[in-house]
């Protein structure tokens, strides 16, 4: 049986692998129903699994990210850096700006708006509202008071969670998929990266399971992020227009975003996704300029330089840090291990999308572009947003910590932290209102780019790597993500399913380590592999799509 025969040529699943299509839908329905019927019970099950992973395997998650980061830098500076992700004469499909805009949108865009102020402020605070230190690294350094030194320590930890370690997972998956998909002519699906390890068995049950795991992470990752994120959009509408931020408003927002995202996914990467991603960047620059020039400009720029240097100096020991005492271990589980698990669970989705838009680039160009550019932009964003909020608290009229932003974070009203900070940037209320409206609009457009990217990734995997998955299935899965988010929002099960997604990161992390091993092995075997003229075999013996057998 040839690979092309694995995709249905007629019937309701035409253009997709019929078995995968049915299994994916059943999987989604089962998990949604199980969670919605008894949210408390489901949440208890998911929390137990996640809690065990975070307690017993925190060392494993830490080492897994360190290994992936090492592989990234090794390949970046090795002789393999000049190998092109495609045939030797291939060139990038998108301009550098479009490419960087899309990968930034898929990778970190929405998270920066949600956590850009709340996370640095949490680490800056010293009231320990959750029963463990807000920032163990600051406590170890004797920085107990809320001052500029503690603010710098807060940014160091924030950079750590949004820096090289997190992007290493995205880079590994994206590189492997682009290498095996575009250079070795294997299908653009997660299973293909395991070819050096299991060979033609990627077309059997093992390969199906790997791709279904990726579909699981993508569907529920996008759905839970959408469902939880509309709370911030609703808070913005309440701030701007006095709209009730309750369930009805949030459901309406989910429906509207899902429809626009589906239309964008149907139009393809080169149109809707690219255009919205580019506009996201330009509008984000306007919002950043408001914070930078409306706030303490000189202080923020100096703060960015010093905190970036502080991160680079400390990133290696922080990457290996494990806490054993109960309080600090609770912090590490709740923040660092949570982040590593969430990033790993998203890696198949983000990595697949990054691979899809990176055809024709060299490995070194890919590594630099994906590892350094988004990280630098994320650091600048976090510094300007978080730094502005911390500067306000440091210089509050009633004393340090009385500006009101820290109180919002202590009360875990994270959606309001962004708007509470915008209100205090300038004395021009009309300008603050416009920027709050822009932030709310950006929340919607960042979510749209995450959702349409996720839809494209799901349908690409279910169609066995097609560059142009059937449009009707893009519609089904695009609207399906919104439906899942709405149902779980009504049932109160979004947080529970987010926990399940993070628990699913454990098997995904094993796959990612195997992928890293596989791509290094393949590059050592044949660093100059290109497709032969008859497009049936690569020079290293890798068989092409036409001749792969199950």
VEXDOLUM-623484 format. One record per residue (C-alpha): residue number from 1; residue in three letters; x, y, z. Coordinates in steps of 0.001 Angstrom, whole numbers, plus 500000, padded with zeros to 6 digits. Layout:
! VEXDOLUM-623484
{rec NUM,"ala",{X,Y,Z}};
...
This chain:
! VEXDOLUM-623484
{rec 1,"unk",{500000,500000,500000}};
{rec 2,"unk",{501512,503308,498931}};
{rec 3,"unk",{501393,506456,501017}};
{rec 4,"unk",{499041,508183,498583}};
{rec 5,"unk",{496499,505417,499170}};
{rec 6,"unk",{496402,506317,502866}};
{rec 7,"unk",{494452,509467,501941}};
{rec 8,"unk",{490820,508940,500942}};
{rec 9,"unk",{490120,509719,497272}};
{rec 10,"unk",{486352,509848,497629}};
{rec 11,"unk",{483628,509963,500225}};
{rec 12,"unk",{483128,512272,503207}};
{rec 13,"unk",{486823,512146,504152}};
{rec 14,"unk",{488196,512838,500676}};
{rec 15,"unk",{491616,514442,501028}};
{rec 16,"unk",{492172,513177,504594}};
{rec 17,"unk",{493306,509951,506195}};
{rec 18,"unk",{489846,508588,507010}};
{rec 19,"unk",{490927,506612,510078}};
{rec 20,"unk",{492807,509571,511506}};
{rec 21,"unk",{489906,511912,510778}};
{rec 22,"unk",{487423,509678,512619}};
{rec 23,"unk",{489782,508973,515516}};
{rec 24,"unk",{490562,512679,515982}};
{rec 25,"unk",{486884,513626,516183}};
{rec 26,"unk",{486090,510776,518576}};
{rec 27,"unk",{489038,511750,520772}};
{rec 28,"unk",{487891,515379,520985}};
{rec 29,"unk",{484277,514448,521735}};
{rec 30,"unk",{485236,511910,524409}};
{rec 31,"unk",{487487,514328,526288}};
{rec 32,"unk",{485004,517196,526060}};
{rec 33,"unk",{482079,515039,527243}};
{rec 34,"unk",{484128,513439,530027}};
{rec 35,"unk",{485200,516864,531248}};
{rec 36,"unk",{481842,518606,530891}};
{rec 37,"unk",{479684,515902,532521}};
{rec 38,"unk",{481516,516081,535852}};
{rec 39,"unk",{484003,518933,535850}};
{rec 40,"unk",{485088,518423,539459}};
{rec 41,"unk",{485837,514743,538963}};
{rec 42,"unk",{487640,515333,535637}};
{rec 43,"unk",{489638,518179,537136}};
{rec 44,"unk",{490611,515944,540042}};
{rec 45,"unk",{491870,513263,537666}};
{rec 46,"unk",{493807,515725,535513}};
{rec 47,"unk",{495239,517520,538559}};
{rec 48,"unk",{496387,514236,540084}};
{rec 49,"unk",{498244,513270,536916}};
{rec 50,"unk",{499726,516721,536453}};
{rec 51,"unk",{500638,516989,540143}};
{rec 52,"unk",{502508,513685,540048}};
{rec 53,"unk",{504383,514739,536913}};
{rec 54,"unk",{505368,518095,538385}};
{rec 55,"unk",{506444,516564,541692}};
{rec 56,"unk",{508200,513401,540510}};
{rec 57,"unk",{509476,514469,537088}};
{rec 58,"unk",{510392,518131,537493}};
{rec 59,"unk",{514040,517140,536996}};
{rec 60,"unk",{513103,515385,533742}};
{rec 61,"unk",{511320,518418,532268}};
{rec 62,"unk",{514257,520619,533220}};
{rec 63,"unk",{516810,518283,531620}};
{rec 64,"unk",{514639,517742,528521}};
{rec 65,"unk",{514587,521475,527774}};
{rec 66,"unk",{518328,521766,528459}};
{rec 67,"unk",{519060,518928,526009}};
{rec 68,"unk",{516872,520507,523322}};
{rec 69,"unk",{518551,523864,523822}};
{rec 70,"unk",{521990,522253,523525}};
{rec 71,"unk",{520993,520521,520271}};
{rec 72,"unk",{519725,523835,518870}};
{rec 73,"unk",{522994,525659,519519}};
{rec 74,"unk",{525025,522698,518322}};
{rec 75,"unk",{523238,522625,514963}};
{rec 76,"unk",{523320,526408,514670}};
{rec 77,"unk",{527114,526591,514861}};
{rec 78,"unk",{527980,523237,513290}};
{rec 79,"unk",{528873,522481,509690}};
{rec 80,"unk",{525227,521558,509136}};
{rec 81,"unk",{524184,525189,509449}};
{rec 82,"unk",{524377,525702,505694}};
{rec 83,"unk",{522068,522779,504874}};
{rec 84,"unk",{518909,524124,503270}};
{rec 85,"unk",{515421,523072,504387}};
{rec 86,"unk",{514468,521965,500914}};
{rec 87,"unk",{516345,521282,497701}};
{rec 88,"unk",{519659,523091,497337}};
{rec 89,"unk",{518189,525550,494844}};
{rec 90,"unk",{515063,526313,496922}};
{rec 91,"unk",{514561,529763,498387}};
{rec 92,"unk",{512255,531142,501126}};
{rec 93,"unk",{508578,531420,500249}};
{rec 94,"unk",{508004,534497,502429}};
{rec 95,"unk",{509933,537704,503063}};
{rec 96,"unk",{511853,537967,506326}};
{rec 97,"unk",{509284,540382,507787}};
{rec 98,"unk",{506305,538185,506896}};
{rec 99,"unk",{508113,535093,508159}};
{rec 100,"unk",{509051,536633,511499}};
{rec 101,"unk",{505592,538163,511923}};
{rec 102,"unk",{503883,534805,511448}};
{rec 103,"unk",{506156,532800,513721}};
{rec 104,"unk",{505957,535488,516425}};
{rec 105,"unk",{502152,535469,516144}};
{rec 106,"unk",{501939,531689,516440}};
{rec 107,"unk",{504542,531379,519184}};
{rec 108,"unk",{504111,534104,521783}};
{rec 109,"unk",{501875,536943,520638}};
{rec 110,"unk",{498764,536428,522745}};
{rec 111,"unk",{500650,535257,525820}};
{rec 112,"unk",{502601,538500,526002}};
{rec 113,"unk",{499424,540550,526197}};
{rec 114,"unk",{497973,538345,528920}};
{rec 115,"unk",{501099,537877,531049}};
{rec 116,"unk",{503239,540849,529975}};
{rec 117,"unk",{502349,542838,533081}};
{rec 118,"unk",{500927,540234,535436}};
{rec 119,"unk",{503920,537884,535491}};
{rec 120,"unk",{506710,540411,536196}};
{rec 121,"unk",{504465,542045,538807}};
{rec 122,"unk",{503885,538694,540542}};
{rec 123,"unk",{507634,538069,540832}};
{rec 124,"unk",{508188,541662,541968}};
{rec 125,"unk",{505607,541345,544753}};
{rec 126,"unk",{506756,539983,548108}};
{rec 127,"unk",{503485,539279,549907}};
{rec 128,"unk",{503415,535523,549100}};
{rec 129,"unk",{499621,535340,548506}};
{rec 130,"unk",{499831,531685,547436}};
{rec 131,"unk",{501802,530455,550429}};
{rec 132,"unk",{505139,530176,548641}};
{rec 133,"unk",{507755,532818,547688}};
{rec 134,"unk",{506777,534977,544725}};
{rec 135,"unk",{510364,534781,543487}};
{rec 136,"unk",{512774,532241,545058}};
{rec 137,"unk",{515689,533595,543025}};
{rec 138,"unk",{515200,537048,544546}};
{rec 139,"unk",{514878,535552,548012}};
{rec 140,"unk",{518114,533568,547553}};
{rec 141,"unk",{519876,536817,546636}};
{rec 142,"unk",{518519,538561,549721}};
{rec 143,"unk",{516229,540851,547725}};
{rec 144,"unk",{513197,540768,549987}};
{rec 145,"unk",{512189,544426,549687}};
{rec 146,"unk",{510234,545735,546691}};
{rec 147,"unk",{512937,547883,545113}};
{rec 148,"unk",{514706,548222,541750}};
{rec 149,"unk",{516982,545261,542462}};
{rec 150,"unk",{513972,543025,543072}};
{rec 151,"unk",{512335,544441,539918}};
{rec 152,"unk",{515410,543373,537935}};
{rec 153,"unk",{515250,539894,539494}};
{rec 154,"unk",{511568,539720,538522}};
{rec 155,"unk",{512421,540458,534890}};
{rec 156,"unk",{515183,537832,534917}};
{rec 157,"unk",{512721,535111,535885}};
{rec 158,"unk",{510163,536392,533354}};
{rec 159,"unk",{512772,536321,530576}};
{rec 160,"unk",{513742,532821,531665}};
{rec 161,"unk",{510198,531554,531122}};
{rec 162,"unk",{509829,533307,527762}};
{rec 163,"unk",{513400,532899,526542}};
{rec 164,"unk",{515682,530365,524903}};
{rec 165,"unk",{514474,527282,526795}};
{rec 166,"unk",{510877,527668,525723}};
{rec 167,"unk",{511736,528397,522113}};
{rec 168,"unk",{514113,525431,521968}};
{rec 169,"unk",{511142,523058,521898}};
{rec 170,"unk",{509493,524972,519053}};
{rec 171,"unk",{512793,525064,517158}};
{rec 172,"unk",{513414,521310,517479}};
{rec 173,"unk",{509958,520377,516200}};
{rec 174,"unk",{509946,523008,513451}};
{rec 175,"unk",{513425,522111,512231}};
{rec 176,"unk",{512760,518369,512177}};
{rec 177,"unk",{509493,518723,510297}};
{rec 178,"unk",{510934,521159,507768}};
{rec 179,"unk",{514047,519032,507253}};
{rec 180,"unk",{512274,515714,506768}};
{rec 181,"unk",{509305,517244,504983}};
{rec 182,"unk",{511018,519574,502520}};
{rec 183,"unk",{514470,518036,502132}};
{rec 184,"unk",{513753,514325,502534}};
{rec 185,"unk",{510305,514599,500869}};
{rec 186,"unk",{508485,512843,503710}};
{rec 187,"unk",{504967,514015,504665}};
{rec 188,"unk",{504816,517256,506644}};
{rec 189,"unk",{503516,515547,509785}};
{rec 190,"unk",{504981,514914,513215}};
{rec 191,"unk",{505498,511215,512491}};
{rec 192,"unk",{508029,511931,509731}};
{rec 193,"unk",{510612,513230,512189}};
{rec 194,"unk",{510758,509739,513695}};
{rec 195,"unk",{511761,508105,510406}};
{rec 196,"unk",{515451,507712,511406}};
{rec 197,"unk",{514301,505934,514578}};
{rec 198,"unk",{511470,503621,513442}};
{rec 199,"unk",{511667,503737,509633}};
{rec 200,"unk",{508574,502837,507594}};
{rec 201,"unk",{506641,502107,510770}};
{rec 202,"unk",{505784,505806,510863}};
{rec 203,"unk",{502970,504829,508488}};
{rec 204,"unk",{501498,502357,510960}};
{rec 205,"unk",{499801,502633,514368}};
{rec 206,"unk",{502827,504324,515978}};
{rec 207,"unk",{502742,507141,513434}};
{rec 208,"unk",{498985,507530,513792}};
{rec 209,"unk",{499310,507782,517582}};
{rec 210,"unk",{502034,510424,517320}};
{rec 211,"unk",{499977,512614,514993}};
{rec 212,"unk",{496825,512182,517078}};
{rec 213,"unk",{498756,513297,520149}};
{rec 214,"unk",{499762,516417,518229}};
{rec 215,"unk",{496137,517000,517204}};
{rec 216,"unk",{495103,516645,520865}};
{rec 217,"unk",{497602,519265,521996}};
{rec 218,"unk",{496633,521652,519206}};
{rec 219,"unk",{492846,521421,519568}};
{rec 220,"unk",{492739,521679,523331}};
{rec 221,"unk",{495643,524104,523558}};
{rec 222,"unk",{493972,526558,521183}};
{rec 223,"unk",{490497,525966,522649}};
{rec 224,"unk",{491527,526457,526281}};
{rec 225,"unk",{493641,529504,525443}};
{rec 226,"unk",{490742,530989,523502}};
{rec 227,"unk",{488248,530253,526253}};
{rec 228,"unk",{490463,531601,529035}};
{rec 229,"unk",{491676,534549,526938}};
{rec 230,"unk",{488260,535958,526109}};
{rec 231,"unk",{487983,536831,529797}};
{rec 232,"unk",{490627,539493,529196}};
{rec 233,"unk",{488849,540743,526085}};
{rec 234,"unk",{485603,540897,528047}};
{rec 235,"unk",{487406,542833,530790}};
{rec 236,"unk",{488579,545245,528101}};
{rec 237,"unk",{485070,545758,526764}};
{rec 238,"unk",{483866,546339,530309}};
{rec 239,"unk",{486608,548902,530834}};
{rec 240,"unk",{485837,550654,527543}};
{rec 241,"unk",{482072,550490,527270}};
{rec 242,"unk",{480767,549100,530538}};
{rec 243,"unk",{479768,545830,528856}};
{rec 244,"unk",{478967,542990,531236}};
{rec 245,"unk",{482113,540775,531108}};
{rec 246,"unk",{480138,537632,531936}};
{rec 247,"unk",{479589,534357,530113}};
{rec 248,"unk",{477277,535738,527416}};
{rec 249,"unk",{479839,538318,526292}};
{rec 250,"unk",{482606,535730,526331}};
{rec 251,"unk",{480569,533259,524230}};
{rec 252,"unk",{479829,535983,521671}};
{rec 253,"unk",{483547,536793,521494}};
{rec 254,"unk",{484431,533109,520976}};
{rec 255,"unk",{481907,532828,518128}};
{rec 256,"unk",{483139,536000,516418}};
{rec 257,"unk",{486829,535087,516714}};
{rec 258,"unk",{486223,531517,515534}};
{rec 259,"unk",{484387,532692,512416}};
{rec 260,"unk",{487085,535202,511443}};
{rec 261,"unk",{489867,532707,512223}};
{rec 262,"unk",{488174,530047,510093}};
{rec 263,"unk",{487858,532443,507155}};
{rec 264,"unk",{491551,533274,507567}};
{rec 265,"unk",{492500,529577,507635}};
{rec 266,"unk",{490420,528905,504522}};
{rec 267,"unk",{492262,531675,502647}};
{rec 268,"unk",{495612,529992,503383}};
{rec 269,"unk",{499000,530935,504788}};
{rec 270,"unk",{499947,533380,502050}};
{rec 271,"unk",{496840,535517,502442}};
{rec 272,"unk",{494780,535688,505631}};
{rec 273,"unk",{497312,534342,508125}};
{rec 274,"unk",{500199,536378,506703}};
{rec 275,"unk",{498237,539625,506421}};
{rec 276,"unk",{496753,539458,509931}};
{rec 277,"unk",{500152,538538,511408}};
{rec 278,"unk",{501799,541535,509738}};
{rec 279,"unk",{499094,543901,510988}};
{rec 280,"unk",{499522,542452,514473}};
{rec 281,"unk",{503160,543506,514435}};
{rec 282,"unk",{502454,547059,513265}};
{rec 283,"unk",{499656,547602,515789}};
{rec 284,"unk",{501784,546093,518553}};
{rec 285,"unk",{504512,548590,517743}};
{rec 286,"unk",{501984,551400,518308}};
{rec 287,"unk",{501020,549974,521703}};
{rec 288,"unk",{504663,549475,522673}};
{rec 289,"unk",{505441,553065,521679}};
{rec 290,"unk",{502627,554260,523938}};
{rec 291,"unk",{504140,552485,526938}};
{rec 292,"unk",{507713,553428,526055}};
{rec 293,"unk",{507218,557129,525340}};
{rec 294,"unk",{504273,557662,527676}};
{rec 295,"unk",{506187,556142,530554}};
{rec 296,"unk",{509726,556574,531938}};
{rec 297,"unk",{511508,556189,528576}};
{rec 298,"unk",{515120,556514,529708}};
{rec 299,"unk",{514581,554275,532732}};
{rec 300,"unk",{512865,551587,530630}};
{rec 301,"unk",{515617,551495,527996}};
{rec 302,"unk",{518296,551238,530664}};
{rec 303,"unk",{516239,548603,532452}};
{rec 304,"unk",{516008,546574,529225}};
{rec 305,"unk",{519775,546610,528687}};
{rec 306,"unk",{520649,545709,532283}};
{rec 307,"unk",{517997,542995,532688}};
{rec 308,"unk",{518863,541371,529359}};
{rec 309,"unk",{522492,541170,530461}};
{rec 310,"unk",{521384,539804,533818}};
{rec 311,"unk",{519392,537052,532058}};
{rec 312,"unk",{522268,536103,529740}};
{rec 313,"unk",{524641,535899,532706}};
{rec 314,"unk",{522309,533701,534761}};
{rec 315,"unk",{520408,531664,532150}};
{rec 316,"unk",{522620,528557,532378}};
{rec 317,"unk",{522475,528071,536173}};
{rec 318,"unk",{518766,528954,536181}};
{rec 319,"unk",{518169,526332,533511}};
{rec 320,"unk",{519609,523620,535771}};
{rec 321,"unk",{518024,524847,539018}};
{rec 322,"unk",{515809,522385,540873}};
{rec 323,"unk",{514244,523203,544249}};
{rec 324,"unk",{513756,520499,546873}};
{rec 325,"unk",{512359,522423,549851}};
{rec 326,"unk",{508560,522399,549893}};
{rec 327,"unk",{507854,526123,549415}};
{rec 328,"unk",{510278,526753,546561}};
{rec 329,"unk",{509388,523433,544921}};
{rec 330,"unk",{505729,524522,544957}};
{rec 331,"unk",{506714,527742,543180}};
{rec 332,"unk",{508768,525854,540600}};
{rec 333,"unk",{505913,523434,539897}};
{rec 334,"unk",{503377,526237,539625}};
{rec 335,"unk",{505486,528378,537314}};
{rec 336,"unk",{508573,526887,535651}};
{rec 337,"unk",{507332,523304,535252}};
{rec 338,"unk",{503888,524621,534289}};
{rec 339,"unk",{505513,526715,531556}};
{rec 340,"unk",{507728,523895,530327}};
{rec 341,"unk",{504752,521538,530163}};
{rec 342,"unk",{502549,524103,528410}};
{rec 343,"unk",{505278,524966,525893}};
{rec 344,"unk",{505957,521282,525178}};
{rec 345,"unk",{502239,520610,524684}};
{rec 346,"unk",{502119,523489,522177}};
{rec 347,"unk",{505365,522503,520427}};
{rec 348,"unk",{503796,520190,517793}};
{rec 349,"unk",{501340,522933,516804}};
{rec 350,"unk",{503793,525837,516796}};
{rec 351,"unk",{506630,523742,515365}};
{rec 352,"unk",{504462,522440,512530}};
{rec 353,"unk",{503345,525955,511629}};
{rec 354,"unk",{506909,527289,511763}};
{rec 355,"unk",{508041,524443,509511}};
{rec 356,"unk",{505205,525172,507076}};
{rec 357,"unk",{506413,528762,506559}};
{rec 358,"unk",{510184,528039,506561}};
{rec 359,"unk",{510740,526106,503336}};
{rec 360,"unk",{513965,527106,501582}};
{rec 361,"unk",{515823,528595,504569}};
{rec 362,"unk",{519139,527226,505809}};
{rec 363,"unk",{519345,525543,509194}};
{rec 364,"unk",{521442,528405,510573}};
{rec 365,"unk",{519053,531021,509200}};
{rec 366,"unk",{516137,529069,510658}};
{rec 367,"unk",{517815,528765,514059}};
{rec 368,"unk",{518778,532428,514310}};
{rec 369,"unk",{515406,533621,513068}};
{rec 370,"unk",{513297,531388,515295}};
{rec 371,"unk",{515505,531358,518389}};
{rec 372,"unk",{516862,534897,518656}};
{rec 373,"unk",{514503,537325,516920}};
{rec 374,"unk",{511226,536388,518692}};
{rec 375,"unk",{513081,536048,521998}};
{rec 376,"unk",{514580,539524,521697}};
{rec 377,"unk",{511210,541011,520742}};
{rec 378,"unk",{509523,539182,523611}};
{rec 379,"unk",{512118,540481,526080}};
{rec 380,"unk",{511621,544052,524877}};
{rec 381,"unk",{507847,543717,525126}};
{rec 382,"unk",{507973,542195,528613}};
{rec 383,"unk",{510413,544834,529796}};
{rec 384,"unk",{508390,547766,528478}};
{rec 385,"unk",{505047,546460,529754}};
{rec 386,"unk",{506227,544882,533005}};
{rec 387,"unk",{508840,547562,533626}};
{rec 388,"unk",{506243,550318,533273}};
{rec 389,"unk",{503976,548658,535829}};
{rec 390,"unk",{506812,548049,538305}};
{rec 391,"unk",{508074,551629,537910}};
{rec 392,"unk",{504568,552840,538776}};
{rec 393,"unk",{504551,550712,541918}};
{rec 394,"unk",{508063,551840,542867}};
{rec 395,"unk",{507067,555495,542570}};
{rec 396,"unk",{503446,555348,543777}};
{rec 397,"unk",{502290,558448,545668}};
{rec 398,"unk",{501185,556369,548640}};
{rec 399,"unk",{504448,554427,548830}};
{rec 400,"unk",{505922,551395,547098}};
{rec 401,"unk",{503274,548875,546035}};
{rec 402,"unk",{500250,551179,546364}};
{rec 403,"unk",{499579,552013,542701}};
{rec 404,"unk",{496898,549326,542501}};
{rec 405,"unk",{498434,547061,539863}};
{rec 406,"unk",{500062,544740,542397}};
{rec 407,"unk",{496710,544457,544189}};
{rec 408,"unk",{495056,543219,540979}};
{rec 409,"unk",{497720,540538,540534}};
{rec 410,"unk",{497529,539494,544194}};
{rec 411,"unk",{493806,539004,543711}};
{rec 412,"unk",{494575,537001,540545}};
{rec 413,"unk",{492614,539456,538425}};
{rec 414,"unk",{495185,539068,535671}};
{rec 415,"unk",{492941,540253,532800}};
{rec 416,"unk",{492542,543659,534482}};
{rec 417,"unk",{496256,544201,535152}};
{rec 418,"unk",{496846,545342,531559}};
{rec 419,"unk",{494021,547893,531632}};
{rec 420,"unk",{494881,549055,535135}};
{rec 421,"unk",{498386,549891,533927}};
{rec 422,"unk",{497208,551639,530748}};
{rec 423,"unk",{495003,553909,532875}};
{rec 424,"unk",{498074,555198,534723}};
{rec 425,"unk",{500471,555728,531779}};
{rec 426,"unk",{499386,559282,530923}};
{rec 427,"unk",{497045,561918,532289}};
{rec 428,"unk",{495342,562151,528884}};
{rec 429,"unk",{492312,559963,529507}};
{rec 430,"unk",{491289,560017,525836}};
{rec 431,"unk",{494680,558617,524808}};
{rec 432,"unk",{494573,555939,527501}};
{rec 433,"unk",{491093,554949,526265}};
{rec 434,"unk",{492320,554620,522673}};
{rec 435,"unk",{495242,552458,523762}};
{rec 436,"unk",{492962,550263,525882}};
{rec 437,"unk",{490767,549816,522805}};
{rec 438,"unk",{493839,548953,520723}};
{rec 439,"unk",{494953,546389,523320}};
{rec 440,"unk",{491497,544765,523244}};
{rec 441,"unk",{491559,544654,519442}};
{rec 442,"unk",{495034,543115,519518}};
{rec 443,"unk",{493868,540447,521931}};
{rec 444,"unk",{491288,539429,519335}};
{rec 445,"unk",{493683,539486,516358}};
{rec 446,"unk",{496426,537590,518207}};
{rec 447,"unk",{493857,534943,519069}};
{rec 448,"unk",{492738,534831,515453}};
{rec 449,"unk",{496297,534118,514276}};
{rec 450,"unk",{496708,531383,516908}};
{rec 451,"unk",{493388,529788,515982}};
{rec 452,"unk",{493819,529901,512199}};
{rec 453,"unk",{497371,528555,512515}};
{rec 454,"unk",{496077,525729,514693}};
{rec 455,"unk",{493364,524880,512172}};
{rec 456,"unk",{495877,524710,509360}};
{rec 457,"unk",{498188,522481,511416}};
{rec 458,"unk",{495398,520043,512361}};
{rec 459,"unk",{494146,519634,508802}};
{rec 460,"unk",{497708,519339,507460}};
{rec 461,"unk",{498428,516408,509793}};
{rec 462,"unk",{495113,514700,509076}};
{rec 463,"unk",{495721,515045,505317}};
{rec 464,"unk",{499127,513351,505673}};
{rec 465,"unk",{501102,516546,505137}};
{rec 466,"unk",{499226,518220,502276}};
{rec 467,"unk",{500273,521826,501593}};
{rec 468,"unk",{496656,522598,500765}};
{rec 469,"unk",{494292,520634,503050}};
{rec 470,"unk",{490637,520488,501907}};
{rec 471,"unk",{488866,523750,502732}};
{rec 472,"unk",{485743,522073,504105}};
{rec 473,"unk",{487831,520417,506806}};
{rec 474,"unk",{489481,523717,507671}};
{rec 475,"unk",{485970,525053,508264}};
{rec 476,"unk",{484992,522029,510381}};
{rec 477,"unk",{488074,522183,512592}};
{rec 478,"unk",{488195,525987,512771}};
{rec 479,"unk",{484621,526194,514036}};
{rec 480,"unk",{485185,523063,516107}};
{rec 481,"unk",{487910,524725,518162}};
{rec 482,"unk",{485510,527544,519008}};
{rec 483,"unk",{482740,525061,519823}};
{rec 484,"unk",{485010,523171,522231}};
{rec 485,"unk",{486014,526423,523906}};
{rec 486,"unk",{482381,527545,524250}};
{rec 487,"unk",{481125,524237,525649}};
{rec 488,"unk",{483894,524016,528220}};
{rec 489,"unk",{483478,527669,529165}};
{rec 490,"unk",{479786,527046,529880}};
{rec 491,"unk",{480606,523875,531816}};
{rec 492,"unk",{483439,525490,533757}};
{rec 493,"unk",{485935,522941,532518}};
{rec 494,"unk",{488502,525067,530670}};
{rec 495,"unk",{491067,525026,533435}};
{rec 496,"unk",{490603,521265,533833}};
{rec 497,"unk",{491284,520607,530170}};
{rec 498,"unk",{494257,522951,530218}};
{rec 499,"unk",{495633,520777,533008}};
{rec 500,"unk",{495044,517676,530874}};
{rec 501,"unk",{496902,519268,527966}};
{rec 502,"unk",{499896,519966,530198}};
{rec 503,"unk",{499859,516383,531465}};
{rec 504,"unk",{499889,515222,527818}};
{rec 505,"unk",{503197,517047,527431}};
{rec 506,"unk",{505009,514099,529044}};
{rec 507,"unk",{504727,511713,526059}};
{rec 508,"unk",{505205,514654,523683}};
{rec 509,"unk",{508517,515465,525372}};
{rec 510,"unk",{509740,511900,524741}};
{rec 511,"unk",{508815,512246,521066}};
{rec 512,"unk",{510659,515576,520875}};
{rec 513,"unk",{513836,514063,522314}};
{rec 514,"unk",{513624,511246,519756}};
{rec 515,"unk",{513130,513874,517044}};
{rec 516,"unk",{516253,515726,518163}};
{rec 517,"unk",{518227,512481,518067}};
{rec 518,"unk",{516799,511602,514659}};
{rec 519,"unk",{517633,514874,512931}};
{rec 520,"unk",{521206,514880,514287}};
{rec 521,"unk",{521642,511262,513195}};
{rec 522,"unk",{520284,511990,509727}};
{rec 523,"unk",{522467,515067,509258}};
{rec 524,"unk",{525586,513110,510240}};
{rec 525,"unk",{524659,510362,507818}};
{rec 526,"unk",{524075,512655,504871}};
{rec 527,"unk",{524475,516385,505496}};
{rec 528,"unk",{524209,517078,501770}};
{rec 529,"unk",{521039,515091,501022}};
{rec 530,"unk",{518972,516375,498111}};
{rec 531,"unk",{516202,514759,496123}};
{rec 532,"unk",{517377,512720,493145}};
{rec 533,"unk",{516170,513709,489643}};
{rec 534,"unk",{513501,511010,489557}};
{rec 535,"unk",{512234,512190,492967}};
{rec 536,"unk",{511945,508666,494317}};
{rec 537,"unk",{514995,508405,496551}};
{rec 538,"unk",{517216,510801,498421}};
{rec 539,"unk",{520962,510107,497978}};
{rec 540,"unk",{521147,508684,501493}};
{rec 541,"unk",{518573,506036,500629}};
{rec 542,"unk",{515549,507711,502191}};
{rec 543,"unk",{512580,506704,500101}};
{rec 544,"unk",{510243,509379,498862}};
{rec 545,"unk",{506507,509703,499322}};
{rec 546,"unk",{505619,507757,496206}};
{rec 547,"unk",{507362,504578,497366}};
{rec 548,"unk",{506837,504591,501110}};
{rec 549,"unk",{504977,501524,502281}};
{rec 550,"unk",{503005,500905,505426}};
